[in-house]
Amino acid sequence: MNMVKGLFLGSAAALVAMSGAQAADLPLKAKAVEYVKVCSIYGAGFYYIPGTDTCIKLGGYLRADATFFGSGAYNSPAWNGNAGAKNRLANNTIFRSRQDINIDTRTATEYGVVRTYFDATFNWTTGDAIASGSLGVYYAFIQFAGFTFGKAVSQFDTPWTGYPGNNTSFLLGGYDDVTGINQVSYTAQFGNGVSAAISLEDQSSYLQSALYNTATISTLGYSQGLLGTNSYAGTQIPDIVGQIRVDQAWGLFQVSAAAHQVRASYYTPTLETSGHPSDTWGYAVQGAISLKNLPTGPGDSINFTASYSNGATRYVLGGVTGNSFAIFGNSGGAYQSIAFGASADGVFNGTNNLNGTGIEKTTAWGVRGAFNHNWNPYWSTSLFGAYTSIDYNGTATALICGTAVGFTCNPDFRIAQVGTVTRWTPVKNLTFSGEVMYTYLDQSNAGALAIPANAAIAKPAAAYELKDQGVWSGNLRVQRVF
């Protein structure tokens, strides 16, 4: 009996020892995994950041572009430089590849939604001048309680910015800040799609056209769209912008206005004692309409804007376009023909306070629009166009043309554009498109101009007939949105 009892006790002790050892080897209880949860409050694609009540959405696109017979990427017309000169130095094909990344966060608070938005692009461009990579920050802003702080679409602009139906970034006839502009703005919502906004916006990057001192104008410069020395001073007061908008199921109607300070540096740029013209103010106004639910088909639309400016030409000419235009062509009456034009917020003349003049502001007006039609869920076509007019008053014309010899000098000019783009979307968010555009520069100079040699564009000294010019440009694009 004692032997059996000892055997049982020994076996029990062994089992306890083994179970203790096995228990020591068991892993600790794992912490519950916190899975990412869908945030449906703000639409598709939002998720809660784990451990917070903030929702985030990641998005962007990858785009490959090729422009043919233009002067730059994104179907920039051949309206200046070697492309405008139509010489053998011009690149007839310009490629650009772009990756866009955007981050959208939103948090519900007692004051409403706090939103941040960031959008950046990584670009590689060949054919513009040299192969180059670039980083662009399009948007970076915070919205809170009706306020917007940071780089966002201007309150002057429309929801479609400079793209009523086009791919090109160079359709004139209206405002364009698709890359955003620094601002502090407030938007009031009145319900039923009615809103109003007021804003202070940075004019230094996109909204200063040129302010020429015509004392330094030359024949060669004039033929390249330069009216002398660009003498804009540093910024002092931001542009003051206001907007009223009605955005409903039928479409959109908007009226916007802006005040823009025109401020020159010095009559002699390197000498502050030479004095300067008095500051003045320019302005711009814009009306816009968008019509939806058209009888031509589901999803069809018409987008249209009309704008006018005095001393604020960027509100009509767009933010990414240069100030100078020069297009050459063939002519039977001279070596070649040429059309040129220069846009500016104003001009003045003089070298000091004794002989200097005040600023003569430039007026501009333009219209821009598109009709967008869906043939079926996979194919769509847009027909778009624009007309832009730059006009100098009599005093400004005299300051510009005072030394003109041998031709009829008139700096006024107009640019008309018409184009079409067709898009094919074989699968969701993947689009192939082809665009063609015609740009016509209608200048007001007449006769023949004896232009000195211009080595920058390989043009010899010769007499050039002053004649209107037109150019074609085209673009192919592939874009994947995610």
C-alpha positions as CSV (number, residue, x, y, z in Angstrom):
1,M,0.0,0.0,0.0
2,N,2.8,2.4,0.9
3,M,4.4,1.6,-2.4
4,V,1.2,2.4,-4.4
5,K,0.7,5.6,-2.4
6,G,4.2,6.7,-3.1
7,L,3.8,6.0,-6.8
8,F,0.6,8.2,-7.0
9,L,2.2,11.0,-5.1
10,G,5.3,10.9,-7.3
11,S,3.2,10.9,-10.5
12,A,1.1,13.8,-9.3
13,A,4.3,15.8,-8.4
14,A,5.7,15.2,-11.9
15,L,2.4,16.3,-13.6
16,V,2.4,19.5,-11.5
17,A,6.0,20.2,-12.5
18,M,5.3,19.6,-16.2
19,S,2.1,21.7,-16.2
20,G,4.0,24.5,-14.5
21,A,6.7,24.4,-17.1
22,Q,4.2,24.4,-19.9
23,A,2.3,27.3,-18.3
24,A,5.5,29.3,-18.2
25,D,6.0,28.7,-21.9
26,L,2.5,29.9,-22.9
27,P,2.4,33.4,-24.6
28,L,0.7,36.3,-22.9
29,K,-2.8,37.2,-24.1
30,A,-2.4,39.4,-27.2
31,K,-3.9,42.9,-27.2
32,A,-7.0,43.2,-29.4
33,V,-6.2,44.4,-32.9
34,E,-7.7,47.8,-33.7
35,Y,-8.8,47.6,-37.3
36,V,-9.1,50.7,-39.5
37,K,-12.8,51.6,-39.7
38,V,-14.6,53.2,-42.6
39,C,-15.7,56.8,-42.1
40,S,-18.8,57.3,-44.2
41,I,-19.7,60.7,-42.9
42,Y,-17.7,62.6,-45.6
43,G,-18.2,60.3,-48.5
44,A,-16.4,57.4,-50.1
45,G,-12.7,56.8,-49.4
46,F,-12.5,58.1,-45.9
47,Y,-11.2,56.1,-42.9
48,Y,-10.8,56.8,-39.2
49,I,-7.1,57.3,-38.2
50,P,-6.8,54.6,-35.5
51,G,-7.2,55.9,-32.0
52,T,-8.7,59.2,-33.1
53,D,-12.0,60.7,-34.3
54,T,-10.3,62.2,-37.4
55,C,-11.1,60.8,-40.8
56,I,-8.5,60.7,-43.6
57,K,-8.6,60.1,-47.4
58,L,-5.6,59.5,-49.6
59,G,-5.9,60.2,-53.4
60,G,-4.2,61.4,-56.5
61,Y,-3.5,60.6,-60.1
62,L,-0.7,59.7,-62.4
63,R,-0.6,61.5,-65.7
64,A,1.5,61.2,-68.9
65,D,1.3,64.0,-71.5
66,A,2.8,64.8,-74.9
67,T,2.4,68.2,-76.5
68,F,3.0,68.6,-80.2
69,F,4.0,71.9,-82.0
70,G,3.7,73.9,-78.8
71,S,6.1,75.9,-76.7
72,G,5.6,74.0,-73.4
73,A,3.9,71.2,-71.6
74,Y,0.1,70.8,-71.3
75,N,-0.6,72.1,-74.8
76,S,1.0,75.5,-74.5
77,P,0.7,77.2,-77.9
78,A,3.8,78.2,-79.9
79,W,3.4,81.9,-79.2
80,N,6.8,83.0,-78.0
81,G,10.5,82.0,-77.9
82,N,12.0,79.5,-80.4
83,A,8.6,77.9,-80.9
84,G,7.0,81.2,-81.8
85,A,10.0,81.9,-84.1
86,K,9.4,78.6,-85.9
87,N,13.1,77.9,-86.1
88,R,15.1,74.7,-85.9
89,L,16.0,75.3,-82.2
90,A,12.4,74.6,-81.1
91,N,11.3,71.3,-79.7
92,N,8.2,70.1,-81.6
93,T,7.4,67.6,-78.9
94,I,7.3,68.2,-75.2
95,F,6.7,65.3,-72.7
96,R,5.6,65.5,-69.1
97,S,5.0,62.8,-66.5
98,R,3.3,63.7,-63.2
99,Q,2.4,62.0,-60.0
100,D,-0.1,63.8,-57.8
101,I,-0.7,63.0,-54.1
102,N,-3.4,64.5,-52.0
103,I,-4.3,64.1,-48.3
104,D,-7.7,65.2,-47.0
105,T,-8.5,65.1,-43.2
106,R,-11.7,66.0,-41.4
107,T,-12.7,66.2,-37.8
108,A,-16.2,67.0,-36.4
109,T,-16.1,69.6,-33.6
110,E,-18.6,71.8,-31.8
111,Y,-17.7,74.6,-34.2
112,G,-18.2,72.4,-37.3
113,V,-15.8,70.3,-39.4
114,V,-12.1,71.1,-39.2
115,R,-10.6,70.2,-42.5
116,T,-7.0,70.1,-43.8
117,Y,-6.1,69.5,-47.4
118,F,-2.7,69.0,-49.1
119,D,-2.0,68.4,-52.7
120,A,1.5,68.0,-54.2
121,T,2.8,67.1,-57.7
122,F,6.1,65.5,-58.8
123,N,6.9,66.3,-62.4
124,W,9.5,65.3,-65.0
125,T,9.4,67.4,-68.2
126,T,11.5,67.1,-71.3
127,G,11.4,69.3,-74.4
128,D,10.4,72.5,-72.5
129,A,14.0,73.8,-72.5
130,I,16.1,71.1,-70.7
131,A,15.0,67.9,-69.0
132,S,14.0,68.9,-65.5
133,G,12.2,67.5,-62.4
134,S,10.1,69.7,-60.2
135,L,8.0,69.5,-57.1
136,G,4.8,71.6,-56.9
137,V,2.6,72.3,-53.9
138,Y,-0.9,73.0,-55.3
139,Y,-2.9,73.2,-52.2
140,A,-2.1,73.3,-48.5
141,F,-4.9,74.8,-46.4
142,I,-7.0,74.6,-43.2
143,Q,-10.7,75.2,-43.1
144,F,-12.5,76.0,-39.8
145,A,-15.8,77.7,-38.9
146,G,-16.1,79.1,-42.4
147,F,-12.5,80.4,-42.6
148,T,-9.8,79.2,-45.1
149,F,-6.2,79.7,-44.2
150,G,-3.4,78.7,-46.7
151,K,-3.1,77.9,-50.4
152,A,-6.4,77.2,-52.0
153,V,-8.5,78.1,-55.1
154,S,-9.1,81.8,-55.2
155,Q,-12.5,83.0,-54.1
156,F,-12.6,85.0,-57.4
157,D,-12.4,81.7,-59.4
158,T,-15.1,79.2,-60.5
159,P,-15.2,75.5,-59.4
160,W,-13.8,74.5,-62.8
161,T,-11.0,77.2,-62.6
162,G,-9.4,77.5,-66.0
163,Y,-10.8,74.2,-67.3
164,P,-14.4,74.7,-68.5
165,G,-13.8,71.6,-70.7
166,N,-10.2,71.7,-71.9
167,N,-7.0,69.8,-71.1
168,T,-4.7,72.7,-72.0
169,S,-3.5,74.9,-69.2
170,F,-3.3,77.9,-71.6
171,L,-6.9,78.7,-72.5
172,L,-7.1,82.5,-71.9
173,G,-10.1,84.7,-71.5
174,G,-10.5,84.4,-67.7
175,Y,-9.0,83.8,-64.3
176,D,-7.0,80.7,-63.6
177,D,-5.3,79.6,-60.4
178,V,-5.8,75.9,-60.5
179,T,-2.5,75.6,-58.5
180,G,-4.0,77.6,-55.6
181,I,-3.2,81.0,-54.1
182,N,-2.3,81.9,-50.5
183,Q,-5.2,83.5,-48.8
184,V,-7.2,84.2,-45.7
185,S,-10.9,84.0,-46.5
186,Y,-14.3,83.6,-45.0
187,T,-17.3,81.9,-46.6
188,A,-20.9,82.3,-45.3
189,Q,-23.4,79.6,-46.3
190,F,-27.0,80.9,-46.5
191,G,-28.7,77.6,-47.4
192,N,-30.2,76.3,-50.7
193,G,-26.7,76.5,-52.3
194,V,-26.3,80.3,-51.8
195,S,-23.0,81.5,-50.4
196,A,-20.8,84.6,-50.2
197,A,-17.1,84.9,-49.6
198,I,-14.5,87.6,-48.9
199,S,-10.8,87.1,-49.0
200,L,-7.3,88.6,-48.8
201,E,-5.1,87.0,-51.4
202,D,-1.4,87.0,-52.2
203,Q,-0.9,88.8,-55.5
204,S,2.9,88.4,-55.8
205,S,3.0,84.9,-57.4
206,Y,0.2,85.0,-60.0
207,L,-1.6,88.3,-60.0
208,Q,1.1,90.8,-61.1
209,S,1.3,90.9,-64.9
210,A,3.9,93.6,-65.7
211,L,4.3,97.3,-65.0
212,Y,6.6,98.7,-67.7
213,N,8.7,101.9,-67.7
214,T,8.7,102.7,-71.4
215,A,11.8,104.9,-71.1
216,T,13.8,101.8,-71.9
217,I,11.7,100.4,-74.7
218,S,13.6,99.2,-77.8
219,T,12.6,98.0,-81.2
220,L,13.9,94.5,-80.5
221,G,12.2,94.4,-77.2
222,Y,8.9,95.6,-78.6
223,S,9.0,93.0,-81.3
224,Q,9.3,90.3,-78.5
225,G,6.4,91.7,-76.5
226,L,8.4,93.9,-74.0
227,L,7.4,97.5,-73.4
228,G,10.5,98.5,-71.5
229,T,11.7,97.6,-68.0
230,N,9.2,95.7,-65.8
231,S,9.2,97.9,-62.7
232,Y,6.7,96.4,-60.3
233,A,7.6,97.2,-56.7
234,G,7.3,94.8,-53.8
235,T,3.8,94.0,-52.5
236,Q,2.1,96.1,-49.9
237,I,-1.6,95.2,-49.7
238,P,-3.1,91.8,-50.7
239,D,-5.7,91.7,-53.3
240,I,-9.2,92.1,-51.8
241,V,-11.6,89.6,-53.3
242,G,-15.4,89.1,-52.9
243,Q,-17.8,86.5,-54.4
244,I,-21.5,85.6,-54.4
245,R,-22.5,82.1,-55.7
246,V,-25.6,80.1,-56.3
247,D,-24.9,76.4,-56.7
248,Q,-27.9,74.2,-57.2
249,A,-29.1,71.1,-59.2
250,W,-29.7,73.1,-62.4
251,G,-26.2,74.6,-62.4
252,L,-24.2,77.5,-61.0
253,F,-24.2,81.3,-61.1
254,Q,-21.5,83.4,-59.7
255,V,-20.3,87.1,-59.6
256,S,-16.9,87.9,-58.2
257,A,-14.8,91.1,-57.9
258,A,-11.2,92.0,-56.9
259,A,-9.3,95.1,-56.0
260,H,-5.6,95.0,-57.0
261,Q,-2.9,97.5,-56.0
262,V,-0.6,98.7,-58.8
263,R,2.7,99.9,-57.3
264,A,5.8,100.8,-59.2
265,S,9.4,100.7,-58.0
266,Y,11.6,103.6,-59.1
267,Y,12.0,105.6,-62.3
268,T,15.6,104.5,-62.2
269,P,15.4,101.0,-60.8
270,T,18.8,101.2,-59.0
271,L,18.3,104.7,-57.5
272,E,15.7,105.3,-54.8
273,T,16.3,109.1,-55.0
274,S,14.9,109.1,-58.6
275,G,11.4,108.8,-57.1
276,H,8.5,106.8,-58.3
277,P,4.9,107.2,-59.7
278,S,2.1,107.4,-57.2
279,D,0.4,104.1,-56.3
280,T,-2.9,103.4,-57.9
281,W,-5.6,100.6,-57.7
282,G,-6.9,98.3,-60.4
283,Y,-9.9,96.1,-60.3
284,A,-11.5,93.1,-62.0
285,V,-15.0,91.6,-62.2
286,Q,-16.3,88.3,-63.4
287,G,-19.6,86.7,-64.1
288,A,-19.9,82.9,-64.5
289,I,-22.6,80.4,-65.3
290,S,-22.8,76.6,-65.5
291,L,-25.8,74.8,-66.9
292,K,-26.4,71.1,-66.2
293,N,-29.2,68.6,-67.1
294,L,-29.1,69.6,-70.7
295,P,-31.5,68.0,-73.2
296,T,-28.5,66.8,-75.3
297,G,-27.8,64.0,-72.8
298,P,-27.1,63.0,-69.2
299,G,-24.0,64.6,-67.7
300,D,-23.7,67.2,-70.4
301,S,-22.9,70.8,-69.3
302,I,-22.1,74.3,-70.5
303,N,-19.5,76.3,-68.5
304,F,-19.0,80.0,-69.4
305,T,-17.3,83.1,-67.9
306,A,-17.0,86.7,-68.9
307,S,-14.4,89.0,-67.2
308,Y,-13.2,92.6,-67.3
309,S,-10.2,94.3,-65.7
310,N,-8.6,97.7,-65.3
311,G,-5.0,97.6,-64.1
312,A,-5.4,93.9,-63.2
313,T,-4.9,91.9,-66.4
314,R,-4.0,88.6,-64.7
315,Y,-7.7,88.2,-63.8
316,V,-8.4,88.0,-67.6
317,L,-5.2,86.5,-69.0
318,G,-4.8,83.7,-66.5
319,G,-2.1,83.0,-64.0
320,V,0.3,80.6,-65.8
321,T,0.6,82.5,-69.1
322,G,3.5,84.8,-69.8
323,N,3.1,88.5,-70.5
324,S,4.8,88.5,-73.9
325,F,3.7,87.0,-77.3
326,A,5.6,86.9,-80.6
327,I,4.7,84.6,-83.5
328,F,6.6,84.6,-86.8
329,G,5.3,83.5,-90.2
330,N,6.1,83.6,-93.9
331,S,5.5,86.7,-96.0
332,G,6.0,87.8,-99.6
333,G,6.6,91.5,-98.8
334,A,9.5,91.2,-96.4
335,Y,12.0,88.7,-95.0
336,Q,9.2,87.2,-92.8
337,S,6.1,88.4,-91.0
338,I,5.5,88.8,-87.3
339,A,2.7,89.4,-84.8
340,F,3.5,90.4,-81.2
341,G,1.8,91.7,-78.1
342,A,2.6,92.6,-74.5
343,S,0.2,92.5,-71.6
344,A,0.7,94.7,-68.6
345,D,-1.2,96.2,-65.7
346,G,0.0,99.6,-66.7
347,V,2.9,101.7,-68.1
348,F,4.7,104.9,-67.1
349,N,7.7,106.8,-68.4
350,G,10.6,108.7,-67.0
351,T,14.0,108.6,-65.2
352,N,13.2,110.9,-62.2
353,N,10.5,112.9,-60.5
354,L,11.1,115.9,-62.8
355,N,10.3,114.0,-66.1
356,G,8.4,111.0,-64.8
357,T,4.7,110.3,-65.5
358,G,2.0,108.6,-63.6
359,I,0.8,105.1,-64.2
360,E,-1.5,104.6,-67.1
361,K,-3.6,101.4,-66.5
362,T,-4.4,98.8,-69.1
363,T,-7.9,97.4,-69.7
364,A,-8.6,93.8,-70.6
365,W,-11.7,91.7,-71.2
366,G,-12.3,88.2,-72.1
367,V,-14.8,85.3,-72.5
368,R,-14.2,81.6,-72.1
369,G,-16.4,78.6,-72.2
370,A,-17.0,75.0,-73.2
371,F,-19.8,72.6,-74.2
372,N,-19.2,69.1,-72.7
373,H,-21.1,66.1,-74.2
374,N,-21.1,62.4,-73.2
375,W,-21.7,60.1,-76.1
376,N,-22.0,57.1,-73.8
377,P,-20.5,56.0,-70.5
378,Y,-17.0,55.5,-72.2
379,W,-16.7,58.4,-74.7
380,S,-17.1,62.2,-74.3
381,T,-16.1,65.3,-76.2
382,S,-15.7,68.9,-75.3
383,L,-15.7,71.9,-77.6
384,F,-14.1,75.0,-76.0
385,G,-12.9,78.5,-76.9
386,A,-11.8,81.9,-75.6
387,Y,-11.4,85.4,-76.7
388,T,-9.1,87.9,-74.9
389,S,-8.6,91.6,-75.6
390,I,-5.8,93.9,-74.2
391,D,-6.3,97.6,-74.7
392,Y,-4.0,100.6,-73.9
393,N,-5.6,104.1,-73.6
394,G,-4.4,107.0,-75.8
395,T,-1.8,108.3,-73.2
396,A,-0.4,104.8,-72.7
397,T,-0.1,104.3,-76.4
398,A,1.8,107.6,-76.8
399,L,4.2,106.5,-74.1
400,I,4.8,103.2,-75.9
401,C,4.9,104.4,-79.4
402,G,6.7,107.8,-78.9
403,T,9.9,106.6,-80.6
404,A,8.2,104.4,-83.3
405,V,9.7,105.0,-86.8
406,G,8.7,103.5,-90.1
407,F,5.5,101.7,-89.1
408,T,2.1,102.3,-87.5
409,C,2.4,101.5,-83.8
410,N,-0.5,100.3,-81.8
411,P,0.1,98.0,-78.8
412,D,-3.5,96.8,-78.6
413,F,-4.0,93.1,-79.4
414,R,-6.4,90.2,-79.2
415,I,-6.0,86.4,-78.9
416,A,-8.8,84.0,-80.1
417,Q,-8.7,80.3,-79.3
418,V,-10.8,77.4,-80.3
419,G,-10.3,73.7,-79.6
420,T,-11.7,70.3,-79.0
421,V,-10.8,67.3,-76.8
422,T,-12.2,63.7,-77.0
423,R,-11.8,61.3,-74.0
424,W,-12.1,57.5,-73.8
425,T,-12.5,55.9,-70.4
426,P,-12.4,52.1,-71.0
427,V,-12.4,51.4,-67.2
428,K,-13.3,53.5,-64.3
429,N,-10.7,56.2,-63.5
430,L,-8.5,55.5,-66.5
431,T,-8.8,58.0,-69.3
432,F,-7.1,58.5,-72.7
433,S,-7.6,61.8,-74.4
434,G,-6.6,63.8,-77.4
435,E,-6.8,67.5,-77.8
436,V,-6.2,70.0,-80.6
437,M,-6.3,73.8,-80.4
438,Y,-5.9,76.8,-82.7
439,T,-4.6,80.1,-81.3
440,Y,-4.8,83.3,-83.4
441,L,-2.9,86.5,-82.4
442,D,-4.6,89.6,-83.8
443,Q,-2.3,92.5,-83.4
444,S,-2.9,96.2,-84.3
445,N,0.5,97.3,-85.6
446,A,0.8,97.9,-89.3
447,G,3.4,98.2,-92.0
448,A,6.9,96.7,-91.7
449,L,9.3,96.9,-88.8
450,A,13.1,96.8,-89.1
451,I,14.1,94.5,-86.3
452,P,17.8,94.1,-85.2
453,A,19.3,90.7,-85.1
454,N,18.0,88.5,-82.3
455,A,20.5,85.8,-81.5
456,A,18.3,84.3,-78.8
457,I,15.9,83.0,-81.5
458,A,18.3,83.0,-84.5
459,K,16.6,85.8,-86.4
460,P,18.6,88.1,-88.6
461,A,18.3,91.9,-88.8
462,A,15.7,92.5,-91.5
463,A,12.4,94.1,-92.3
464,Y,9.5,92.0,-90.9
465,E,5.9,92.5,-92.1
466,L,3.5,93.2,-89.2
467,K,0.8,90.6,-89.8
468,D,-1.6,88.6,-87.7
469,Q,-0.6,85.0,-87.0
470,G,-2.2,81.7,-86.1
471,V,-0.7,78.4,-84.7
472,W,-2.0,74.9,-84.1
473,S,-1.1,72.8,-81.1
474,G,-2.1,69.3,-79.9
475,N,-1.9,67.1,-76.9
476,L,-2.2,63.4,-76.0
477,R,-2.8,62.4,-72.4
478,V,-3.2,59.2,-70.3
479,Q,-4.4,59.6,-66.7
480,R,-5.1,57.2,-63.9
481,V,-7.0,58.6,-60.9
482,F,-7.0,56.7,-57.6
